[in-house]
Amino acid sequence: MRCPFCRHEDSRVIDSRETDDGRAIRRRRSCTACSRRFTTVESAVLLVVKRSGVLEPFNRDKVIGGVRRACQGRPVDEDALAILAQQVEDSLRASGCAEIPSQEVGLAILGPLRDLDEVAFLRFASVYRSYTSADDFLNEIIALRTDHVRPATDLPATSAAAGHPPRPPVGVG
């Protein structure tokens, strides 16, 4: 590591500490030439392979930006977005691969987003999975309802309770 002050090539590590929940190491260093101190942060690089083949470092802010657009107008706060981005990064790092295809990043976003907000999930999935018709949305909604059965207390009042005949389930008729 070159000294940022005198550009000397040699430095001595004075102190090392884990940061960012163990995902990085902060090192306090002293230059052997000028004796000035500086700090470095080391972390394992996670690269995303774009469709074009270009490699770029994984960026939590890009995940948050994409999910924020899907959550526009929804009751989702910034803390929830930060937690989702952390979950996505953790799951990608857990794969053990240093290079992750961008397709895998999108798949890693879908699971936590589905748990966070179903409407935002549908918005994100519609772009990510390139929905071409209302049937694509309908199939995704049916899958959501099948996989995530809500407790009776969370269900809206039925039409019959409001004096209307019950509607048939989605996709029937």
C-alpha angles and dihedrals in degrees: 000000000000119000108252089217106047100009091234111160099225129072136162124230110235100175137003127196136170116244137179092039093306096311093111141027122225114208126192109209139188123209112236091213106044099015092227118143129231139167130237130188121210125196137160110263117236111198127201117214108216121212089258090058094251115140122221132169116263109261121199090197090062090052091049091047093052094045092044089059090052090048095050109139092009125116094255120128131209093255090059090051091050091049091049091051090050091050090051093050092046092051092048092049090047088062087072093226122126092204120050124187112238088239089064091052090056092048090049089054096050097065099052091039091054089055092045101049128348095204092052088046091055091048093049093043092049090060098034095048093036099236110206102184145022087257089066089057092044092052091050092049091050089050090049092051093045095049097038112043108185121220114257091250090062095051119103119246111282123245090242091059088055091052096263127116113259118266120236115252118271112277095023124111 
